[in-house]
Amino acid sequence: MLNIVKHFWLLITVKRYIKKYKLKVKISNQFNSLRITTATNCLYFITLTHGCNYGKKVKKIRRSNVSVQIILLIPNIDYKRIFNEHLELLGVIDIKKSLEGFTNDISGYLDYFFNIEKVH
């Protein structure tokens, strides 16, 4: 249940972000992933439960496009496993965080991907 809520929140956050900055992108929402495609690049958010084999999912996406950016959203982050499997990820987000922390992490990665600088 937590995974479904977080995936739905991810979709809402991404759509708000795109609307706010008036970005021309295509969003593809699948069961456990969200793909954002621009004219030059592609960004995947993969939301998986602890028991899933995210290594296979990441490698399958990577085989289809080596320059794609991937962000993994999982409840228990195993950095050793990510390192040992040589998964090339833009980032990893712990979905056990509060919705505010979760949203801030997503926005930060979107800022980086779309090269949007914020004035503090």
C-alpha positions in Angstrom: 0.0 0.0 0.0 2.8 2.4 0.9 4.4 1.8 -2.5 1.2 2.7 -4.4 0.7 5.9 -2.4 4.3 7.0 -2.9 4.1 6.2 -6.7 0.9 8.3 -6.9 2.6 11.1 -5.0 5.6 10.9 -7.3 3.3 11.3 -10.3 1.6 14.3 -8.7 4.9 15.9 -7.8 6.4 15.4 -11.3 3.3 16.8 -13.0 3.3 19.9 -10.7 7.0 20.5 -11.4 6.5 20.2 -15.2 3.5 22.6 -15.1 5.4 25.1 -12.8 8.4 25.3 -15.2 6.3 24.8 -18.4 8.6 22.0 -19.6 8.0 20.2 -22.9 8.2 16.6 -21.9 6.4 13.3 -22.3 5.4 11.3 -19.3 4.9 7.5 -19.4 3.4 6.1 -16.2 3.8 2.3 -15.8 3.0 0.1 -12.8 6.3 0.5 -11.0 8.1 3.2 -13.1 7.7 6.7 -14.4 9.5 7.8 -17.5 10.0 11.4 -18.4 11.2 11.9 -22.0 12.7 15.2 -23.3 13.9 15.9 -26.8 17.5 14.9 -25.8 17.3 12.6 -22.8 15.2 10.3 -20.6 14.7 10.1 -16.8 13.2 7.0 -15.1 11.9 6.9 -11.5 11.6 3.2 -10.5 9.4 2.5 -7.5 9.9 -1.0 -6.1 9.1 -2.9 -3.0 11.9 -4.5 -1.0 11.5 -8.0 -2.4 11.8 -7.0 -6.0 14.9 -7.4 -8.0 15.6 -3.8 -9.0 19.0 -4.8 -10.5 17.4 -6.6 -13.4 15.0 -3.7 -14.0 17.8 -1.1 -14.0 20.0 -3.3 -16.3 17.1 -3.8 -18.7 16.4 -0.1 -19.0 20.2 0.6 -19.3 20.4 -1.9 -22.2 17.7 -0.1 -24.1 19.4 3.3 -23.7 22.9 3.8 -22.1 22.5 7.5 -21.6 19.2 7.3 -19.7 19.1 8.7 -16.1 17.6 6.4 -13.4 16.4 7.2 -9.9 15.6 4.3 -7.7 12.8 4.7 -5.0 13.0 1.8 -2.5 12.2 1.4 1.2 15.4 -0.2 2.4 18.5 1.1 0.5 21.3 -1.4 0.2 24.2 0.7 -1.1 26.5 -2.3 -1.0 24.3 -4.3 -3.4 23.9 -1.2 -5.7 27.7 -0.9 -5.8 28.4 -4.7 -6.2 25.9 -4.9 -9.1 27.5 -1.9 -10.8 24.1 -0.1 -11.2 24.6 3.3 -12.7 22.0 5.5 -11.0 21.5 9.2 -10.9 20.2 8.7 -7.3 18.4 6.7 -4.7 15.5 7.9 -2.6 14.3 6.2 0.6 10.5 6.0 0.4 10.2 5.6 4.1 10.7 9.4 4.4 7.9 11.7 5.1 6.1 13.0 2.0 7.7 16.4 2.4 11.2 14.9 2.4 10.3 12.6 -0.4 9.0 15.6 -2.4 12.1 17.7 -1.8 14.3 14.8 -3.0 12.3 14.4 -6.2 12.4 18.1 -6.9 16.1 18.2 -6.3 16.7 15.5 -8.9 14.3 17.1 -11.3 16.2 20.5 -10.9 19.4 18.6 -11.7 18.0 16.8 -14.7 16.4 19.8 -16.2 19.3 22.1 -15.2 17.1 24.5 -13.3 18.9 26.7 -10.8 17.0 28.1 -7.8 17.9 31.4 -6.2 18.3 31.0 -2.4 
